[in-house]
Amino acid sequence: MKREMFEKVLRIMLPDSEILTYELLQRNQLNENNEWIPDSPAVFVSIKYSDDNGNVGNGSLSRQLTEMTGYEVNIDVGLSVRIYKSNIEMNGEET
């Protein structure tokens, strides 16, 4: 799956998200003759997002994208960057 297509799907499922890293790794599987044959690739992604409604942290988004695309999708929560409000309000004034 090309990165551009993955970005479109991700933006529909998680608006305001941005891909930080995207890696497509080839996979193989062992057949009945003990031969390694090509399998569908795996997608490893690190993203920046503002609100996930619990979908990224619990793996739900990865599972949904895997089922939808047919590729194994792994969203790395450890590398993901969550956007927080940068201004702090004190006594009714932002600092």
C-alpha positions as CSV (number, residue, x, y, z in Angstrom):
1,M,0.0,0.0,0.0
2,K,1.4,3.4,-1.0
3,R,1.9,6.0,1.7
4,E,-0.5,8.5,0.0
5,M,-3.3,6.0,0.0
6,F,-2.7,5.0,3.6
7,E,-2.7,8.7,4.6
8,K,-6.1,9.2,2.9
9,V,-7.6,6.2,4.8
10,L,-6.0,7.4,8.1
11,R,-7.3,10.9,7.7
12,I,-10.9,9.6,7.3
13,M,-10.6,7.4,10.4
14,L,-8.5,9.8,12.5
15,P,-9.0,13.4,11.3
16,D,-6.2,15.9,12.1
17,S,-3.6,13.1,12.2
18,E,-0.2,13.2,10.5
19,I,2.2,10.4,9.6
20,L,5.6,10.8,11.2
21,T,7.2,7.6,10.0
22,Y,5.9,5.0,7.5
23,E,7.7,1.8,6.8
24,L,6.4,-1.0,4.5
25,L,8.1,-4.3,5.2
26,Q,7.9,-7.4,3.1
27,R,6.7,-10.6,4.8
28,N,7.0,-14.3,3.8
29,Q,5.1,-17.4,4.9
30,L,6.1,-21.1,5.0
31,N,4.0,-23.2,2.6
32,E,3.2,-26.9,2.8
33,N,6.5,-27.8,1.0
34,N,8.5,-25.9,3.6
35,E,9.3,-23.1,1.1
36,W,9.2,-19.5,1.9
37,I,6.7,-17.6,-0.3
38,P,5.8,-13.9,-0.4
39,D,3.0,-12.8,1.8
40,S,1.2,-9.4,2.1
41,P,3.5,-6.7,3.5
42,A,3.2,-5.2,7.0
43,V,2.9,-1.4,7.5
44,F,4.6,0.2,10.6
45,V,3.5,3.7,11.3
46,S,4.2,6.4,13.8
47,I,1.6,9.2,13.9
48,K,0.9,12.6,15.4
49,Y,-2.8,13.1,16.4
50,S,-4.9,15.5,18.5
51,D,-7.7,13.2,19.6
52,D,-8.1,9.4,19.2
53,N,-11.1,8.6,21.3
54,G,-9.2,5.7,22.7
55,N,-8.6,4.1,19.2
56,V,-4.8,4.4,19.0
57,G,-3.8,3.4,22.5
58,N,-5.8,0.2,22.7
59,G,-4.9,-1.1,19.3
60,S,-8.4,-0.7,17.9
61,L,-7.3,1.6,15.0
62,S,-4.5,-0.9,14.0
63,R,-7.0,-3.8,13.9
64,Q,-9.5,-1.8,11.9
65,L,-6.9,-0.7,9.3
66,T,-5.6,-4.3,9.1
67,E,-9.1,-5.6,8.4
68,M,-9.9,-2.8,5.9
69,T,-6.6,-2.9,3.9
70,G,-5.6,-6.6,4.1
71,Y,-2.1,-5.5,5.3
72,E,-0.9,-6.0,8.8
73,V,-0.9,-2.5,10.3
74,N,1.0,-1.6,13.4
75,I,0.7,1.9,14.8
76,D,3.5,2.5,17.2
77,V,2.0,4.2,20.2
78,G,5.4,4.6,21.9
79,L,6.7,6.9,19.1
80,S,3.4,8.7,18.5
81,V,3.2,12.3,19.5
82,R,0.0,13.6,21.1
83,I,-0.8,17.3,20.6
84,Y,-1.8,19.1,23.7
85,K,-3.0,22.7,24.2
86,S,0.2,24.7,24.5
87,N,-1.3,27.7,26.3
88,I,-2.1,27.5,29.9
89,E,-5.0,29.6,31.3
90,M,-4.3,31.2,34.7
91,N,-6.8,33.5,36.4
92,G,-8.8,33.8,33.1
93,E,-5.8,34.8,31.1
94,E,-3.7,32.6,28.7
95,T,0.0,32.5,29.2
